[in-house]
Amino acid sequence: MTTFRRRFAEWRPPSLKRATLWVSQWFSKTAAFESPRVAAMASPHMQQPSFLLASLKADSMNKPFAQRCQDLVKVIEDFPAKELHTIFPWLVESIFGSLDGVLAGWNLRSLQGRVSPVEYSVAMEFLDPGGGPMMKLVYKLQAEDYKFDFPVSYLPGPVKASIQERVLPDSPLYHNKVQLPAPGGLGLHLALNPFEYYMFFFALSLITQKPLPGALHIRTSDCAYFILVDRYLSWFLPTEGSVLPPLSSSPGGPSPSPAPRTPAMPFASYGLHHTSLLKRHVSHQTSVNADPASHEIWRSETLLQVFVEMWLHHYSLEMYQKMQSPHAKESFMPSEEHVLAVRLLLKHLHAFSNSLRPEQASPSAHSHAASPLEEFKRAAVPRFVQQKLYLFLQHCFGHWPLDASFRAVLEMWLSYLQPWRYAPEKQALSSDSQARGVSERWAPFVQENLLIYTKLFLGFLSRALRTDLVSPKNALMVFRVAKVFAQPNLAEMIQRGEALGPELRKLVIPHRQHRLFTAPTFTGSFLSSWPPAVTDASFKVKSHVYSLEGQDCKYTPMFGPEVRALVLRLAQLITQAKQTAKSLSDQYGESTAGRPFLSWLGFYPTDTNGSYPGNDLDEMGQDSVRKTDEYLEKALEYLCQVFRLSEAQLAQLTLALGTAQDENGKKQLPDCVVGEDGLILTPLGRYQIINGLRRFDIEYQGDSELQPIRSYEIASLVRLLFRLSSAINHRFAGQMAALCSRADFLGSFCRYHLLEPGLSGRRLLSPVGRGRAANRARGPRLSLRFLGSYRTLLTLLLAFFVASLFCVGPLLCALLLVLGYVLYAVAMTLLTERGKLHQL
């Protein structure tokens, strides 16, 4: 063996296939010289080292990406399954990254066609489900019935906890796959076929792989991973036809066999803790004769189960029922990309389920002539998705931060609530389909998903009542929910669904108890264990509520008095937010229009008070303010339609908010009375301020020369200019006072420049006492502080630079600037004096 290692380190093979054959022959020759004692000590599970794997690993470090993929294509086509099964786990991990997140793989979540077109096209072609080399490798290994170990420790929390407690999960995906740890071997693991192993890694890479630091601004819809998700869903869950596309295995080879099915034997569900059950299940596994009909859909069934289990099954029903408090914490928190992938899955599932022909969609139309794929379309959403999605949404609604990123969760929820948007006949509808409303065809879906409509709407109300509706993004979310629930006929369907179950506590659900204590029969496909469709609408509603909330649930009707009170409170907040947005818009317009023209060039004191700190409207501009008002207006209109709020109720809300306007259309000050020391707030005025209904506009009214130095000012220059202006004011105080006291034009010109606007000329913006205001009267003085601003200096430099382009010297440019300002000051003086005459 030492001789082989030395020769192996010195030798370079001309080709992978010939080198592997040479190594195999060398192993057979050198094995005869090995000691029998050494061979006996070797572990029976240890495989011979694969030269093919070592060569591919070396190439992955040295060759570019496109060339590595070309080499992999040749390897997959030329080598037999016996050689390929040794590289399959490494290849899957090198593509999707390691389960612990250390190895990033191909970074499919950051790979975009417009950024890296070559790598993108190569990766998409290699992983294509309709004939890509990777799927060919999967089917080639599938035909040989190879198994690959997947550690249980990387499964979602509830599944991992259940298996570790020797309790088999209720999903058929795990049946007949759990393997107990061998002495000295791995821990609990699953024995997966190649297709399952590949899909497990593909689905989990969305959770285990963290986005790169530079990938924060990448559009999710353009990433290779999400495009692959869409392609896999379209290929394995087709919306056209009644059979799946044929398997794309190698020509002339055996056709891949379906996934092993679960034997008909008892198993424990969540909540039953039998410590030895799993051992009996694993040790008594028997061969399973798969149902021939299931050969057609095993890939579709496996893909859907893997996506649902890996993406949604992170919260157990029992844990949810015990932890109804919003303060309950769970270890897993989905990312925004995770939520977007789930939304993509839900949208495609709706299209997949709705692709049934109308005569096949009704439960009464079941017949032996229906294909397995058509049966799967009918049962996919209620069988696999509904419960896990409900728990997933409940956790997101209760624990997601109160910010604009909740929009992803909201759109995922609204996509599930509207299966009619993904129906084939939607394209044939005319433009007035919105006016016709939701068809009665969807009433069974609304009834079977009643809690996802009603209880999650209550959860959204509790979030909306705690958010700042003045923000355009939050206003848009309220508008989206109100618009969806305001679709004609939808509210009536929800009301009829609630009316079907007025006494929920008196009903016993037989099939739910049967699932807990006896074993379903898994004989080839989950379809054989799926119970017959229930035609009683009342029973369906009650069984749906019990299956998601338990028999001790306390249901709150969506159109009951409790929810109606919350809706009225939300309508009140919407009205208040509209008024706040309008006042901000008016204030922004006033502050903009009230500035002199030269204030934009730095020749006028800047407003240092700011406007409405803590809100993003000033940054977004007037367009966002208008959008906020439109969103809130339409949201209020839709809520009135859904809950039948009258005009009188809205008028009451308006009066309660104290929204009376004065004759000029400006918002009034808080309610107060005039006292000796100024304005005094009344109890009503305090209430208005505390609840944000009215407010005083606080401004700085002190000495403008003594304000703190701003960030846009040069500190040393401001101090120097203050000393200079103070010396001038002290030296020429008498002369300036005499000039300002003159009644002619010169006096008006001096007063315009040397006197500050008095409090008598300002609007009453805050409760300032008259005595204090009188003490603030100041004489004429010169202020040079505006010259210490960066903006002023930059404007002057820019003016001199532009003048130099026209061959105008600095001295002449300065004279022109002074002349222009004098003309502007003369015009402003005349306008000011004329305005005072009109006031008199």
Disulfide bonds with the S-S distance in Angstrom:
none
